[in-house]
Protein backbone atom coordinates (compact mmCIF):
# COMPACT_ATOMS: atom_id res chain seq x y z
CA UNK A 1 0.00 0.00 0.00
CA UNK A 2 1.26 3.47 -0.89
CA UNK A 3 0.57 6.52 1.25
CA UNK A 4 1.60 10.13 0.82
CA UNK A 5 2.47 10.80 4.47
CA UNK A 6 3.20 8.36 7.27
CA UNK A 7 3.80 9.84 10.73
CA UNK A 8 5.57 7.96 13.51
CA UNK A 9 6.29 9.02 17.07
CA UNK A 10 8.76 6.40 18.30
CA UNK A 11 8.66 7.24 21.99
CA UNK A 12 10.55 5.70 24.86
CA UNK A 13 7.26 4.39 26.25
CA UNK A 14 5.08 3.66 23.24
CA UNK A 15 5.37 3.78 19.46
CA UNK A 16 2.49 5.72 17.89
CA UNK A 17 1.74 6.14 14.20
CA UNK A 18 -0.84 7.75 11.94
CA UNK A 19 -1.69 7.83 8.24
CA UNK A 20 -4.57 8.81 5.97
CA UNK A 21 -6.76 5.79 5.18
CA UNK A 22 -8.35 5.31 1.78
CA UNK A 23 -11.68 6.47 3.25
CA UNK A 24 -10.10 9.84 4.09
CA UNK A 25 -10.15 9.29 7.84
CA UNK A 26 -7.02 9.30 10.00
CA UNK A 27 -5.93 5.79 10.97
CA UNK A 28 -3.75 5.33 14.05
CA UNK A 29 -1.95 2.58 15.90
CA UNK A 30 0.13 2.14 19.03
CA UNK A 31 2.22 -0.53 20.74
CA UNK A 32 4.76 -0.60 23.60
CA UNK A 33 8.29 0.57 22.72
CA UNK A 34 9.72 -2.81 23.66
CA UNK A 35 11.98 -4.67 21.25
CA UNK A 36 13.31 -7.80 22.98
CA UNK A 37 15.35 -10.34 21.06
CA UNK A 38 13.04 -12.85 19.39
CA UNK A 39 12.89 -16.31 20.95
CA UNK A 40 14.96 -18.97 19.24
CA UNK A 41 11.89 -21.20 19.10
CA UNK A 42 8.17 -20.55 19.42
CA UNK A 43 6.58 -23.14 21.71
CA UNK A 44 3.22 -21.35 21.50
CA UNK A 45 2.82 -22.52 17.90
CA UNK A 46 2.39 -26.09 19.17
CA UNK A 47 -0.80 -25.04 20.97
CA UNK A 48 -2.29 -23.03 18.13
CA UNK A 49 -5.69 -24.71 18.51
CA UNK A 50 -5.90 -23.64 22.17
CA UNK A 51 -3.69 -20.58 22.65
CA UNK A 52 -4.49 -17.18 21.17
CA UNK A 53 -1.86 -16.05 18.68
CA UNK A 54 -0.05 -12.90 19.74
CA UNK A 55 0.03 -9.84 17.47
CA UNK A 56 3.79 -9.41 17.12
CA UNK A 57 6.24 -9.21 14.24
CA UNK A 58 9.80 -10.46 13.90
CA UNK A 59 11.94 -7.54 12.68
CA UNK A 60 15.48 -8.08 11.41
CA UNK A 61 18.06 -5.34 11.99
CA UNK A 62 21.64 -6.08 10.91
CA UNK A 63 20.98 -9.81 11.04
CA UNK A 64 19.48 -9.74 14.55
CA UNK A 65 15.80 -10.63 15.00
CA UNK A 66 13.69 -8.52 17.38
CA UNK A 67 10.08 -8.95 18.44
CA UNK A 68 7.76 -5.92 18.41
CA UNK A 69 4.03 -5.30 18.46
CA UNK A 70 0.89 -4.77 20.59
CA UNK A 71 1.21 -8.15 22.29
CA UNK A 72 4.92 -8.03 23.06
CA UNK A 73 5.61 -9.30 26.59
CA UNK A 74 5.48 -6.56 29.25
CA UNK A 75 7.54 -8.60 31.68
CA UNK A 76 10.76 -10.57 31.37
CA UNK A 77 13.25 -12.32 33.60
CA UNK A 78 15.32 -9.77 35.53
CA UNK A 79 13.50 -6.85 33.89
CA UNK A 80 15.07 -7.29 30.44
CA UNK A 81 12.03 -6.28 28.42
CA UNK A 82 13.89 -4.76 25.48
CA UNK A 83 13.29 -1.12 26.38
CA UNK A 84 16.11 1.36 25.69
CA UNK A 85 16.39 4.52 27.81
CA UNK A 86 19.24 6.71 26.63
CA UNK A 87 19.71 10.05 24.89
CA UNK A 88 20.99 8.32 21.73
CA UNK A 89 17.95 6.01 21.58
CA UNK A 90 17.16 7.15 18.01
CA UNK A 91 20.46 5.68 16.80
CA UNK A 92 19.78 2.27 18.35
CA UNK A 93 18.61 -0.91 16.64
CA UNK A 94 15.66 -0.92 19.07
CA UNK A 95 14.44 2.37 17.54
CA UNK A 96 14.80 0.98 14.00
CA UNK A 97 12.90 -2.17 14.96
CA UNK A 98 10.03 -0.17 16.46
CA UNK A 99 9.80 2.09 13.40
CA UNK A 100 9.79 -0.98 11.18
CA UNK A 101 6.99 -2.46 13.30
CA UNK A 102 4.84 0.64 12.77
CA UNK A 103 5.26 0.38 9.01
CA UNK A 104 4.53 -3.34 9.07
CA UNK A 105 1.33 -3.19 11.14
CA UNK A 106 -0.05 -0.35 9.00
CA UNK A 107 0.53 -2.32 5.80
CA UNK A 108 2.38 0.59 4.19
CA UNK A 109 5.02 -0.33 1.60
CA UNK A 110 5.67 3.02 -0.12
CA UNK A 111 5.79 6.40 1.67
CA UNK A 112 6.31 9.74 -0.05
CA UNK A 113 7.11 11.54 3.21
CA UNK A 114 7.93 9.81 6.50
CA UNK A 115 7.53 12.30 9.38
CA UNK A 116 9.45 11.57 12.59
CA UNK A 117 9.86 13.53 15.81
CA UNK A 118 12.72 14.18 18.20
CA UNK A 119 12.95 15.61 21.71
CA UNK A 120 13.67 19.34 21.50
CA UNK A 121 17.14 19.05 23.03
CA UNK A 122 18.15 16.35 20.50
CA UNK A 123 16.95 17.99 17.28
CA UNK A 124 20.25 19.45 16.14
CA UNK A 125 22.24 16.41 17.17
CA UNK A 126 20.27 13.57 15.58
CA UNK A 127 17.88 14.84 12.87
CA UNK A 128 20.39 14.41 10.01
CA UNK A 129 21.14 10.83 11.08
CA UNK A 130 17.45 9.91 11.04
CA UNK A 131 16.94 11.39 7.59
CA UNK A 132 19.89 9.45 6.21
CA UNK A 133 19.09 6.10 7.84
CA UNK A 134 15.40 5.81 6.96
CA UNK A 135 15.19 7.28 3.46
CA UNK A 136 15.38 5.02 0.40
CA UNK A 137 14.84 1.28 0.09
CA UNK A 138 14.38 -0.41 3.48
CA UNK A 139 14.20 -4.11 4.28
CA UNK A 140 13.46 -5.34 7.80
CA UNK A 141 12.92 -8.97 6.89
CA UNK A 142 9.23 -8.63 6.00
CA UNK A 143 9.46 -7.22 2.47
CA UNK A 144 10.87 -4.04 0.95
CA UNK A 145 9.58 -0.60 1.92
CA UNK A 146 10.29 2.56 -0.08
CA UNK A 147 10.58 5.93 1.66
CA UNK A 148 11.05 8.87 -0.71
CA UNK A 149 11.81 11.46 1.97
CA UNK A 150 12.16 11.79 5.75
CA UNK A 151 11.13 14.93 7.65
CA UNK A 152 12.07 15.41 11.32
CA UNK A 153 10.37 17.93 13.61
CA UNK A 154 10.43 18.72 17.36
CA UNK A 155 7.99 16.39 19.08
CA UNK A 156 5.81 19.00 20.87
CA UNK A 157 5.08 20.78 17.58
CA UNK A 158 2.86 17.85 16.66
CA UNK A 159 0.63 18.60 19.64
CA UNK A 160 0.66 22.33 18.85
CA UNK A 161 -0.53 21.72 15.30
CA UNK A 162 -3.20 19.27 16.45
CA UNK A 163 -4.53 21.70 19.08
CA UNK A 164 -4.65 24.51 16.53
CA UNK A 165 -6.83 22.47 14.19
CA UNK A 166 -9.69 22.78 16.69
CA UNK A 167 -9.13 26.47 17.59
CA UNK A 168 -7.60 28.08 14.52
CA UNK A 169 -8.70 31.61 15.47
CA UNK A 170 -6.57 31.40 18.65
CA UNK A 171 -3.30 30.58 16.90
CA UNK A 172 -2.49 33.79 15.04
CA UNK A 173 1.02 35.21 14.73
CA UNK A 174 0.63 37.23 17.94
CA UNK A 175 -0.93 34.41 19.99
CA UNK A 176 1.49 32.68 22.36
CA UNK A 177 1.08 29.10 23.59
CA UNK A 178 3.23 26.76 25.66
CA UNK A 179 3.18 23.10 24.60
CA UNK A 180 4.37 20.56 27.17
CA UNK A 181 4.97 16.98 26.03
CA UNK A 182 5.46 14.60 28.97
CA UNK A 183 6.99 11.46 27.51
CA UNK A 184 8.26 8.25 29.04
CA UNK A 185 11.89 9.34 29.41
CA UNK A 186 11.89 13.08 28.66
CA UNK A 187 9.72 16.14 29.19
CA UNK A 188 9.83 18.67 26.34
CA UNK A 189 8.27 22.08 25.95
CA UNK A 190 7.85 24.52 23.09
CA UNK A 191 7.00 28.20 23.53
CA UNK A 192 5.46 29.41 20.29
CA UNK A 193 3.95 32.59 18.91
CA UNK A 194 1.51 31.24 16.38
CA UNK A 195 3.67 28.57 14.77
CA UNK A 196 6.97 30.37 15.33
CA UNK A 197 9.03 28.58 17.94
CA UNK A 198 10.92 30.69 20.51
CA UNK A 199 14.23 28.82 20.80
CA UNK A 200 15.27 30.57 24.02
CA UNK A 201 12.11 29.59 25.86
CA UNK A 202 11.83 26.06 24.46
CA UNK A 203 13.71 23.05 25.72
CA UNK A 204 13.60 19.60 27.25
CA UNK A 205 15.25 17.35 29.78
CA UNK A 206 15.37 13.74 30.93
CA UNK A 207 12.63 13.28 33.48
CA UNK A 208 9.35 11.99 32.10
CA UNK A 209 6.98 9.32 33.36
CA UNK A 210 9.65 6.63 33.80
CA UNK A 211 11.32 8.40 36.69
CA UNK A 212 7.98 8.25 38.53
CA UNK A 213 7.63 4.53 37.81
CA UNK A 214 11.17 3.93 39.07
CA UNK A 215 10.47 5.88 42.25
CA UNK A 216 7.25 3.96 42.87
CA UNK A 217 9.07 0.67 42.27
CA UNK A 218 11.75 1.56 44.82
CA UNK A 219 9.12 2.53 47.43
CA UNK A 220 7.19 -0.72 46.92
CA UNK A 221 10.45 -2.67 47.15
CA UNK A 222 11.22 -0.97 50.46
CA UNK A 223 7.81 -1.89 51.88
CA UNK A 224 7.69 -5.41 50.45
CA UNK A 225 11.32 -6.36 51.03
CA UNK A 226 11.60 -7.56 47.42
CA UNK A 227 13.06 -5.95 44.31
CA UNK A 228 10.43 -4.58 41.90
CA UNK A 229 11.45 -4.56 38.24
CA UNK A 230 8.04 -4.50 36.56
CA UNK A 231 8.00 -0.86 35.45
CA UNK A 232 5.80 -1.73 32.47
CA UNK A 233 3.12 -3.14 34.75
CA UNK A 234 3.32 -0.09 37.02
CA UNK A 235 2.82 2.08 33.92
CA UNK A 236 -0.19 -0.01 32.86
CA UNK A 237 -1.76 0.03 36.34
CA UNK A 238 -1.48 3.82 36.60
CA UNK A 239 -2.91 4.39 33.11
CA UNK A 240 -5.82 2.03 33.74
CA UNK A 241 -6.24 3.11 37.38
CA UNK A 242 -6.08 -0.44 38.65
CA UNK A 243 -4.11 -1.95 41.57
CA UNK A 244 -0.60 -3.29 41.01
CA UNK A 245 -0.58 -7.06 41.60
CA UNK A 246 2.55 -8.18 43.46
CA UNK A 247 3.11 -11.58 45.06
CA UNK A 248 -0.58 -12.32 45.61
CA UNK A 249 -1.57 -8.84 46.79
CA UNK A 250 -3.21 -5.84 45.13
CA UNK A 251 -1.07 -2.79 45.87
CA UNK A 252 -2.74 0.63 45.74
CA UNK A 253 -0.37 2.91 43.83
CA UNK A 254 -2.01 6.21 44.84
CA UNK A 255 0.04 6.69 48.05
CA UNK A 256 3.25 5.89 46.20
CA UNK A 257 2.38 8.34 43.43
CA UNK A 258 1.83 11.04 46.06
CA UNK A 259 5.29 10.35 47.53
CA UNK A 260 6.77 10.81 44.03
CA UNK A 261 5.47 14.36 43.62
CA UNK A 262 8.84 16.02 44.49
CA UNK A 263 10.34 14.47 41.34
CA UNK A 264 7.54 15.91 39.22
CA UNK A 265 7.87 19.30 40.93
CA UNK A 266 11.59 19.36 40.13
CA UNK A 267 11.00 18.95 36.39
CA UNK A 268 8.22 21.55 36.39
CA UNK A 269 10.40 24.03 38.28
CA UNK A 270 13.19 23.61 35.71
CA UNK A 271 10.69 24.33 32.96
CA UNK A 272 9.37 27.38 34.83
CA UNK A 273 12.89 28.76 35.09
CA UNK A 274 13.24 28.46 31.32
CA UNK A 275 9.90 29.85 30.14
CA UNK A 276 9.52 32.61 32.76
CA UNK A 277 6.24 34.45 33.32
CA UNK A 278 3.38 33.45 31.03
CA UNK A 279 1.43 36.70 31.19
CA UNK A 280 0.76 36.74 27.43
CA UNK A 281 0.23 33.00 26.90
CA UNK A 282 -3.28 32.02 25.83
CA UNK A 283 -2.99 28.38 26.90
CA UNK A 284 -0.70 25.61 28.08
CA UNK A 285 -1.23 22.56 25.87
CA UNK A 286 -0.42 19.33 27.68
CA UNK A 287 0.22 16.09 25.78
CA UNK A 288 2.18 12.85 26.00
CA UNK A 289 1.67 9.56 27.80
CA UNK A 290 2.71 11.08 31.13
CA UNK A 291 0.36 14.07 30.87
CA UNK A 292 -1.98 12.84 33.60
CA UNK A 293 0.90 12.35 36.04
CA UNK A 294 2.17 15.91 35.62
CA UNK A 295 -1.13 17.77 35.14
CA UNK A 296 -1.68 18.77 38.80
CA UNK A 297 1.88 20.09 39.24
CA UNK A 298 1.63 22.08 35.99
CA UNK A 299 -1.70 23.60 37.07
CA UNK A 300 -0.10 24.68 40.35
CA UNK A 301 2.85 26.18 38.48
CA UNK A 302 0.66 28.20 36.09
CA UNK A 303 -2.58 28.81 38.03
CA UNK A 304 -3.78 31.77 35.92
CA UNK A 305 -3.28 30.19 32.50
CA UNK A 306 -5.74 27.91 30.72
CA UNK A 307 -4.46 24.30 30.77
CA UNK A 308 -5.66 22.11 27.91
CA UNK A 309 -5.03 18.36 28.09
CA UNK A 310 -5.33 17.03 24.55
CA UNK A 311 -7.72 14.14 23.94
CA UNK A 312 -5.84 10.84 23.60
CA UNK A 313 -2.57 12.59 24.57
CA UNK A 314 -0.45 9.53 23.71
CA UNK A 315 -1.39 9.86 20.04
CA UNK A 316 -1.32 13.66 19.86
CA UNK A 317 2.15 14.06 18.38
CA UNK A 318 1.70 11.37 15.74
CA UNK A 319 -1.61 12.89 14.60
CA UNK A 320 0.00 16.33 14.53
CA UNK A 321 3.00 15.03 12.57
CA UNK A 322 0.56 13.77 9.94
CA UNK A 323 -1.01 17.23 9.62
CA UNK A 324 2.44 18.82 9.26
CA UNK A 325 3.46 16.34 6.57
CA UNK A 326 0.25 16.74 4.60
CA UNK A 327 0.54 20.54 4.73
CA UNK A 328 4.14 20.56 3.46
CA UNK A 329 3.84 17.84 0.79
CA UNK A 330 2.24 20.03 -1.94
CA UNK A 331 5.17 22.47 -1.64
CA UNK A 332 7.64 19.61 -1.85
CA UNK A 333 5.98 18.21 -4.98
CA UNK A 334 6.35 21.57 -6.73
Buried (B, 14 or more C-beta within 10 A) or exposed (E): EEBBBBBBBBBBBBBBBBBBEEEEEBBBBBBBBBBBEBEEEEEEEEEEEEEEEEEBBBBBBEEEBBBBBBBBBBEBEEBEBBBBBEBEBBBBBBBBBBBBBBBBBBEBBBBBBBBBBBBBBBBEBBBEEBBEBBBEEBEBBBEEBBBEBBBBBBBBBBBBBBBBEEEEEEBEEEBBBBBBBBBBBBBBBBBBBBBEBEEEBBBBBBBBBBBBBBBBBEBBBEEEEEEBBBBBBBBBBBBEEEEBEBEEEEBEBEEBBEEBBEBBBBBBEBBBEBBEEBEEBBBBBBBBBBBBBBBEBBBEBBEEBEBBBBEEBBBBBBBBBBBBBBEBBEEEEE
